[in-house]
Amino acid sequence: MKSKQLRFKINCHLDELEQQILNELAAAENKVKIKTNKVVADLSEKTKHADVLQQNISSLKEHGSDLQAYIGSKMIEADVGMEEKYIQSLIKDGSIHKNLLKCKIDDRISRLTSIKTFGNISIESECLLVTLKTEKEKQAQILTSIPIPIERTVDNIKLSNASKIDKTGDLFKKSDIRGAVILSNGQMLFADCSQRKLILINNDGTLAKTVLVTSGPYDVSIIGDRKVAMSAFRAVHIIDIDSEDIKDNINTHGECQGIDYHSARGMIICYVKSKGIQSIQLFDKTISTIVQVRGDSKTGSFYIAVYGDNIYESRAEQHTITCYSLVGEKKWVYNNTDLLASPMAISVDDNSNLFVSSNFTNSLVALSPDGTIFISKTHEEASCSDSQDSETNPNTKTQTQTQSLDPVGFIGKSLNDTLKSTILGSKWTPEKGKFSFPLTHGRRYNVAWEDKFNWLRYSPSTDSAFCAPCIAFGECKSSGGYSDKFSSSGMKDWKNAVGAKEELF
């Protein structure tokens, strides 16, 4: 009797589940149909309007004078522009995206046929449902407080050195680390662009494994527990870390650099040099351009971070951090070469605080969600004091400003393309009214010289002049025995710098 009741109950439950999914399917179909019909109706009206415009153009060409045709075409051109914006809005809001209705039956239902018996018979004994608690235990329960999560802001963030990876060994020899992520188990994954491999490091700093790839990797982002998305030369690879297999290959039709994963929307956000900031939907691999590439955005290094409704982009050559909405609307731009020159990798925490590494100042900078408040910690400061907050160290900002675009900071370094572009394309500029060039033997540096000699770079820390190409490429030719000074110690003979002979400049 009990087995019959159970069977009846199961049948009723399965009937309810079947009816429920049929209702959901009908509702989804109706929703898509209503949306589609609305778009079709709107496009039909736009088609009629386009036909009217076409007739007007034909009439102007056939019956109107050249002047009338010109004036009429200008009026029609404005209408055409409005219709173009309407079509673009359909693309941005997804109105003309392909809609697929999918129905997936729960695997547990199909496994019902594998059940061999209704159950089993056994004899069990249970303890009495009575518990005894001492007075101390009751007091302990009362005193135990529920932890309240604390919201992190830039004001209460403390930047410190949590761990250190030794790069002096053979593992990182000749490596060019472009990106890194920390997995859920604490392992760290590094993207080595020069040696075309991913390096997985254990919590204790030992090597777990290396994964060889065909191109790149430039940057890497976590999209699953043991799965990552990697930006390659002209593609995005989805890689399983354990099997080392490429699960998917998505062609980006351009050099892919910074990359991040938006878990809530199931899409990858990446920067493609010839395209701009793009989104890739993982379920159907559709690619959409969010921010169109600009003329100054085709060279240099670009990194991406995404959280909530915002996309954050760092541009090394422009020294900027830009915040966009998910539809490409620019919200704010942070630009401070004294603090953050050549920004590279960028990350964001659960409170929308930004963390940016500066390739030039060798420091980490934390920015508030609106890009207005910052703290900075250099590599040397983090190594010396793991507990010292930048607010308690007034020299943090001063040290960073002194380093910024001072040509002295480039001398003696192995300069990559980004640093070469920085010294060649940027220069230190004194803040108006807050800096005075020092006197040397009655003469001082004249910033107007830089207008005539675009290779000239002034060092505020040494009060001397340098040659930017000489520093970048290690070659310098100058008369009067000043060649070495223009590329190493600096030239400060202001008396003979310019004039009739112009022996130095």
Order of alpha helices (4+ residues) and beta strands (2+ residues): alpha-alpha-alpha-alpha-beta-beta-beta-beta-beta-beta-beta-beta-beta-beta-beta-beta-beta-beta-beta-beta-beta-beta-beta-beta-alpha-alpha-alpha-alpha-beta-beta-alpha-alpha
